[in-house]
């Protein structure tokens, strides 16, 4: 029987894409500094909990793997090889001199909430790539993830944040500007207030009759969205549709999509920086 060559099946092209990905990540230590050092912590025998550490009486060893990773990262900072870029309730973000284009998000203490946030960063990047930074390597427990560095958007005199909002959602922001006089209580030239209208609309349009998360802002914005929702749907572009879906799936509060929580991606368009703004 003549052998059949499989060249045009879906499986073939998926496998070809997989091989291409494998080729691209060869030598990944060059692109993700200290990744091999971080992976090595999984192969060492650390106590699972602080209680286990106390029972073992090994005062010279780090209490847990998570403590050991923290000590390793702090040492890199002290040696000038890394920088602590920011810290939240559960995670710390580090940048590296060897590759300033990526950052490491470390889930402090191995808490479930912290590791869930790292996993959600990865998931939203996979599902909604238009509005999120790319996430690369991670460990099995989501203790750490490498992802693109994103410059946070801030309101300043150069108008970059405002222009990025309009570049990301061109048709829908044009509609908002044209109808702001219909009792929409915002300053349409304030990018944070413009983002609040966009995120409120994105949340309400996907939720339909379900209540939106609390915004702690004027009820007038929601009333305006309700009056204009049919026309807003007509001008919604790809980025707005992805934003709407993400806000529903991860229960993102509209009031959280503001400066510092969004940043500049490709072509000066906005992306969501951090999944820690998602509601539990």
N, C-alpha and C positions, 0 to 999 in steps of 0.2 A: 504493500500500500504506500502510495506517495505521501511523504510527510507534508503537512500543511503548515505554512508559515503564518503565524499570528502577528499581523502588523497594524491592523486598523481597528482592533477592538478597543473598547473603553479601558479594559484591564491593561492592555499594552501601553496606552498613552499615560495612564496613571502611574504604571511602573516606571516608564521612561522619565516622567516628572519626578518620581521619587529618587531615581538614580541621579538626576541632575541636582536635586537638593543635597544628596549625600556628597557629591563632588564639590558643591559650593561651601559646605561646612568643614571640609578637610582643613586642618590647621586652624580650627576655630579658636584655639587658645590665643592666636594672634589678634583675633577680632574681639574676643571676650576675655579680657585680662583676668588671670588667676582662676579661670574656670576649673582647671585640673586640680588646683589646690582645694577648691570648694568641694569638688566631687570626692576628693580623698577623705573628707570627713565622714562620708557614708560607710567607708570601709574600716573605720576605727571603732574600737570597743569603748563607747561612752555609756555612762548610766542613762537610763531612759528618763528618769525623773530626779529631782533634787533629793527625794526620800531614798532612792536607790544609792545615790552618792553618799548620803549620810551613813547608811548601813554599811557601805563598803569601807568607809573610813579613809578614803583616798584624798586627803586634803590637798595634795599637790596637783591633782588633776582638775580640769574644768568640770563643773557640776554636770553639764549635759552637752550634747553635740551643739545645741543652739548657743550656749555660752562660749564654746570653743570657736565657733564661727564668728561670733561677735568680737572676741578677743583678737582673732586673726585680722578682721577688718579694721579694728581700732589701731592695731599695730601698723597696718599699711598707711593709715592717715598720719600717724605719728612719724613715720619714715618719709612722708611727703610723696608717697606713691599713689595715694588716693585722696579724695576729698569727700567730706560729708556734705551732701547737697541739701538735705532736708530731712525732717523727721515728723511723723504723725503719731497718732495714738498707738499704732501697732507696728508700723514699718519705718525703716530708715533707708534713705536713698544715697548711694555712693556713686561718685564718678571717678574715672581712672585716667591718669596722665597718658597711659599707653594708647588709649582710644577714647577720646572725648565724645565720640558720637554715640556711645552706648552708656547706659547706667545699670546699676544693680539695685534691685529692691529686695531688702532683707526683712523677713518676718521675724521680728524680735521675740525671743522666748519660746518659739514654736507654738504660739497660741493658734487655735483653730480659726479665729476670725482673721488673723493676720495672713495665714496661709490661704484662706478662702479668697482674700483680696488679690493675692498673687495669681491664683488660678483664674479669677474673674478678669484680671488684666489680659491674660492669655486668651480667654474665651471671647471677650469682646473684640480683640484684635482679629481673631479668626472670623467671627461672624459679621463684624461691622468695620471693615478695613478703611472705609472712607473717613470715619470720624474717630479713629483710634491709632495710637502709635504701634508700630510693629513690635511684637514680643518674640524673642528668639529662644535661647536655651533656658532650661529650668531643671531643678532636681525633682525626684519622684514625689516628694512630700510638699512641694511648693514652698520650701523654706526660702528660696531665692529665685529670682527671674532676671534675665538680661533683656533689656528693651531699648528702643531708640531713645536718645536724649531729645527732649522736647523743650524748647524755650517757652516759658510761661508767658501768656498774654497779659499785658498790663495797660491800664488807662494812662496815657501820657500825651504830651503835646504833639507827637509826630503823627498821631492818627492811625498808626499801624493796626491796632486792635480793631478799630471801627471799620477799616478797609477790609480786614480779614473776615469780619462778620458778613459784610456785604459780598465778598468774593465767594464765601462758602455757601451762602443761601441767597443767590442773586435775585431770583424772581420773587421770592416770598418777602424779602426785605424791601424790594421796590414796591410791593403791594402795601406793606405796612406804612411806608413813608407816604404813600398816596392817600391813605385813609386814617392817618393819625388824628385828624381833626374830628373824627367820629367818636369823641369822648374817650380817647385812649390816653390814660394818665401817665405818660412817660415823656422824657426828653429823647426824641428820636435820634439825636446825635451823641447820646451816651451809649457806648457799646454794651455796657453791662445791662442797661435797661432794655436795649434792643434784643439782647440775648434772652432776657426774661420773657419777653413777648414770644420769641421763637420757641423757647423751651416749654412755656405754658401751652402754646398751640400744639407742639409735638406730643405733649403728654395727653392733652384732652382729646385730640383727634384720634389717637389710638385707643384710648380708654372708652370712647363713645359715652355711654351713660354712667360708667363707673366714676367714683369721685377721684379727683386728682390729688396728689400729695399736697400738703400744706406749703404755701409759698411765703407766708409771712409778709406779703406785699398787698398792694391795693386789690380789692375785689374787682375793680374796674377793668383790669387786664383780662380776667376770665370772662367778664361780661362781653367785652369787645371781641374776644376769640369766639364766643358762642354766636355772636351776631354775624361773624365773617367766616365761619368754619367751612362752608361750602366753597367759597371762593379761594380760601387758603389751600384747600385740597387740590384745586385745579392748577395752582402754580407751584405745588410742592415738587422740589427737585430730588435727585438721588440722595444727597447728603441729608436733607431734611427727613426723608423717608427712613433712612438708617437711624437717624437720631430718634425718631418717633418710636421705632421698634425697640431700640436699645433702652429707652426710658421706661417702656412698659416691662420688658423682660427683667431689667435690673432695678426697677422701682426707683429711678433717679428722680430726686426732687428738683423741680424747675429752678428754684432759687439757688441751687448749688452750681449751676453752669454759669460761672462768672469768672472774672479775671483771676489768674493764678491756678484755677482748676481746669482751664482750657489753655491750649498753647498753639504755637505755629507749626503746622506740618508742611507738606510739599505745596509749592506754589502759593505760599503764604495763606493757606486755608486752615481753619480751626480744627483741632481734634481734642478729644477728652483726654486729659493727662492721667487721671488717677481714679481707679475704681473704689477707693476708700470713701468717695463721696456718695456711693450707692447706699441706700437705706437697707438695714438688716430686715 
